[in-house]
Amino acid sequence: MKSLFDVPAPAKLNLFLHITGRRPDGYHLLQSVFMLIDWCDTLHFEKRSDGQISREDLTVQLPADDLITRAARLLQQHTGSTAGAHIAIEKRIPAQAGMGGGSSDAATCLLALNQLWDLHLDLPTLEKLGLQLGADVPFFLRGRNAWVEGVGEQITPIELPPAEFWVIKPAAGIETSQIFASPQLQRATNAATIAVFAAETYDFGHNDLQPVAEALCPDVKQALKVLRDAGLNGRMTGSGSAVFAHCTPGSAPVSVPDHWQVRKCSNLDVHPLVGWAPSDNYR
């Protein structure tokens, strides 16, 4: 029976996150740069002949109906495939961190099963499926650092210089819905351009969600203080509780409280699975 082992699903950082407005349907309009980093989950896939989807959690326990199993079932439903899969996951990217771990796992699942089941779907088709699972899934499917606009569907690949970052995930997490529901959320940041971002890159912008997150989750404020005390300019990534700061390669280790996670990460030029699905429209 066919198998694919040690398949990576990298996390991302939002270098900045500006809310520029709100659509009539309530969705927020944003601008951000999504950057891939080498903090990864690892998935293993074995083909099943009985059509069943099973999942084995090798590290932390995941919800029964997580994005991995949902991605697999969606691919079955779309293609009518009678193949199944046993999926084992080594989960390392923390939950409720704003690092896109669940979306990245879903993207890796779609790419891997597309190969394992010999479906030969192209990348635009996988993206349409991925968008049904989450707004960030198409970014991970395309697999390139990107300038992101709209509600997350407008993705423009960009190149970023190699860099290292301290990333801290406090013990507490944050529900995205709580932040976006807050009346204190800034929703009118002026729109920027890629050219303006390129002039500053890792020093550009801010995260409009951060003040609300600090009020909801004191751990976020404490984590930012840890970075500040180390002489680093930290900010929150995405809508979770993780924070990060650009650092020099030889920077000293950052000390955090027990039960927190801290890691020095490097950015990735491209996703390790770029090329796993035909992508003539995207270079």
C-alpha positions as a printed Julia matrix, in Angstrom:
283×3 Matrix{Float64}:
   0.0    0.0     0.0
   1.33   3.46   -0.9
   2.58   5.82    1.8
   4.13   9.24    2.29
   6.12   9.83    5.47
   7.71  12.9     7.08
   5.63  15.42    5.14
   6.13  18.94    6.57
   3.53  21.59    7.4
   5.33  24.87    8.27
   3.95  27.7    10.37
   3.71  31.34    9.3
   4.22  34.71   10.94
   2.28  37.86   10.08
   5.01  40.47    9.76
   2.27  43.06   10.21
  -1.53  42.97   10.17
  -3.52  46.09    9.32
  -7.32  46.23    9.3
  -8.26  48.71    6.57
 -12.04  48.45    6.65
 -15.05  46.19    6.89
 -17.36  44.84    4.21
 -21.16  45.1     4.49
 -21.29  41.36    5.26
 -19.12  41.93    8.36
 -15.86  40.48    7.02
 -12.82  42.58    7.84
 -10.54  43.87    5.08
  -6.87  43.45    5.86
  -3.36  43.9     4.64
  -0.56  41.64    5.84
   2.61  39.86    4.86
   2.54  36.12    5.55
   6.01  34.64    6.01
   6.78  30.91    6.22
   9.07  29.77    9.05
  10.8   26.5     9.94
   8.56  25.68   12.95
   6.74  22.7    11.44
   4.27  19.94   12.09
   5.07  16.59   10.47
   2.43  14.34    8.89
   2.58  10.72    7.74
   0.12   9.23    5.25
  -0.73   5.6     4.46
  -3.27   4.74    1.8
  -6.27   2.65    2.88
  -8.3    0.52    0.49
 -11.53   0.67    2.53
 -12.23   4.39    1.98
 -11.94   5.22    5.68
 -10.12   8.28    7.06
  -8.34   7.61   10.32
  -6.01   9.86   12.31
  -3.35   9.1    14.91
  -2.08  11.86   17.2
   1.58  11.2    17.97
   2.18  14.19   20.25
  -0.79  16.25   21.47
  -4.44  15.23   21.29
  -6.37  17.05   18.56
 -10.15  17.52   18.25
 -11.87  14.58   16.58
 -13.07  16.64   13.62
  -9.98  18.78   13.02
  -8.92  20.44    9.74
  -6.84  17.42    8.72
  -9.74  14.97    8.67
 -12.05  17.61    7.19
  -9.57  18.24    4.37
  -9.34  14.53    3.6
 -13.14  14.09    3.51
 -13.57  17.2     1.37
 -11.09  15.85   -1.16
 -12.95  12.53   -1.22
 -16.28  14.25   -1.74
 -14.99  16.53   -4.51
 -13.31  13.76   -6.51
 -15.49  10.76   -5.66
 -12.34   8.88   -4.68
 -12.94   5.53   -2.98
  -9.46   5.55   -1.45
  -8.93   6.21    2.24
  -5.99   7.16    4.4
  -4.47   6.72    7.82
  -2.89  10.02    8.84
  -0.46  10.32   11.74
   0.57  13.77   12.93
   3.43  15.04   15.04
   1.9   18.32   16.18
   4.49  20.95   17.16
   2.96  24.26   16.06
   0.97  25.52   19.07
  -2.78  26.07   18.84
  -4.41  29.52   19.17
  -1.03  31.07   18.38
  -1.81  32.98   15.18
   0.77  30.86   13.36
  -1.61  29.06   11.01
  -0.86  25.54   12.21
  -4.28  24.07   11.48
  -4.48  25.7     8.04
  -0.98  24.5     7.2
  -1.87  20.94    8.22
  -4.97  21.1     5.99
  -2.91  22.34    3.02
  -0.31  19.61    3.49
  -3.1   17.03    3.73
  -4.64  18.19    0.43
  -1.27  18.16   -1.36
  -0.24  14.78    0.04
  -3.53  12.98   -0.6
  -3.69  14.47   -4.1
  -0.51  12.48   -4.74
  -1.29   9.43   -2.62
  -4.66   8.93   -4.31
  -3.34   9.78   -7.82
  -5.95  12.52   -8.27
  -3.81  14.92  -10.34
  -5.76  18.02   -9.29
  -4.05  21.3   -10.14
  -3.23  23.98   -7.6
  -6.11  26.35   -8.46
  -8.57  23.5    -7.84
  -6.95  22.64   -4.52
  -7.06  26.33   -3.55
 -10.83  26.47   -4.09
 -11.21  23.45   -1.83
  -8.82  24.89    0.72
 -10.77  28.13    0.95
 -13.76  26.1     2.19
 -11.6   24.98    5.13
 -10.09  28.34    6.08
  -8.95  31.67    4.68
  -5.24  30.89    5.24
  -5.22  27.49    3.51
  -4.68  28.86   -0.06
  -1.55  30.71    1.16
   0.01  27.47    2.4
  -1.0   25.69   -0.8
   0.75  28.28   -2.96
   3.75  27.97   -0.7
   5.41  31.35   -1.14
   5.8   34.32    1.19
   3.09  36.75    0.23
   1.48  40.15    0.45
  -2.12  39.39    1.45
  -5.16  41.67    1.04
  -8.94  41.64    0.96
 -10.32  39.06    3.38
  -7.21  36.98    2.77
  -8.0   35.83   -0.76
  -5.77  38.3    -2.63
  -2.3   36.74   -2.51
   0.74  38.3    -4.2
   4.05  36.38   -3.88
   6.98  38.45   -2.59
  10.61  37.75   -1.8
  11.98  38.34    1.68
  15.6   38.48    2.83
  16.81  35.58    5.01
  16.27  36.35    8.69
  15.93  34.84   12.15
  13.22  35.46   14.73
  12.55  34.66   18.37
   8.99  33.31   18.62
   7.26  33.01   21.99
   3.96  31.22   22.59
   2.54  31.86   26.1
   0.52  29.18   27.83
  -2.76  31.02   27.24
  -4.45  31.19   23.86
  -6.98  33.56   22.32
 -10.15  32.91   20.35
 -10.03  34.86   17.09
 -13.75  35.66   17.28
 -13.25  37.49   20.59
 -10.74  39.88   19.06
 -12.72  40.67   15.92
 -15.91  41.22   17.94
 -14.3   43.84   20.17
 -15.6   47.41   19.76
 -12.07  48.59   20.64
 -10.58  47.02   17.5
  -8.98  49.54   15.13
 -10.6   49.03   11.73
  -9.44  52.05    9.7
  -5.68  51.82    9.17
  -4.58  53.52    5.97
  -3.82  51.14    3.12
  -0.12  50.61    2.36
   1.73  49.4    -0.72
   4.27  46.66   -1.31
   6.84  49.32   -2.21
   6.42  51.08    1.15
   6.7   47.73    2.95
   9.83  46.78    1.0
  11.63  49.91    2.18
  11.32  48.8     5.83
  10.49  45.07    5.65
  10.94  43.66    9.17
  10.37  47.06   10.83
   7.23  47.93    8.88
   3.76  48.4    10.31
   2.05  46.91   13.35
  -0.69  44.45   14.3
  -4.06  46.16   14.75
  -5.27  43.18   16.78
  -2.52  43.49   19.39
  -4.07  46.11   21.75
  -7.31  44.11   21.98
  -5.37  40.87   22.47
  -3.29  42.38   25.28
  -6.5   43.4    27.06
  -8.03  39.93   26.63
  -4.87  37.95   27.41
  -2.3   39.42   29.86
   0.18  36.74   28.73
   0.52  38.58   25.41
   1.62  41.75   27.18
   4.01  39.75   29.35
   5.51  37.97   26.33
   6.09  41.29   24.57
   7.83  42.55   27.73
  10.15  39.52   27.62
  11.2   40.52   24.11
  11.5   44.19   25.03
  13.68  43.36   28.05
  15.94  41.43   25.66
  16.32  44.55   23.55
  14.03  43.28   20.81
  11.09  44.95   19.07
   8.29  42.41   19.43
   4.79  42.2    18.05
   1.94  39.72   17.9
   1.43  37.45   14.9
  -2.03  36.93   13.44
  -4.91  36.71   15.88
  -3.35  34.35   18.41
  -1.21  34.81   21.49
   2.22  34.15   19.96
   4.64  37.06   19.61
   7.89  37.38   17.7
  10.85  39.65   17.08
  13.45  39.91   14.34
  16.88  39.12   15.82
  20.51  38.79   14.82
  21.88  35.27   14.21
  24.0   35.36   17.38
  21.38  36.83   19.71
  21.25  35.43   23.25
  18.53  32.93   24.22
  15.26  34.38   25.49
  14.08  33.15   28.89
  10.35  32.48   29.34
   8.17  31.14   32.19
   7.49  27.44   32.59
   4.86  25.99   30.24
   5.58  28.65   27.61
   7.21  27.77   24.3
  10.08  29.7    22.78
  12.03  28.96   19.64
  14.46  30.74   17.34
  13.12  30.32   13.81
  14.43  31.04   10.34
  12.19  32.14    7.52
  11.7   29.91    4.49
  12.15  31.02    0.91
   9.41  28.62   -0.25
   7.21  25.9     1.24
   8.92  22.47    1.14
   5.99  21.08   -0.9
   6.07  23.65   -3.71
   5.64  21.69   -6.94
   3.52  18.9    -5.43
   0.57  20.08   -7.57
   0.67  21.67  -11.06
   0.69  25.45  -10.69
   1.15  27.04  -14.12
  -0.72  30.16  -13.04
   1.54  30.93  -10.08
   5.29  31.48  -10.14
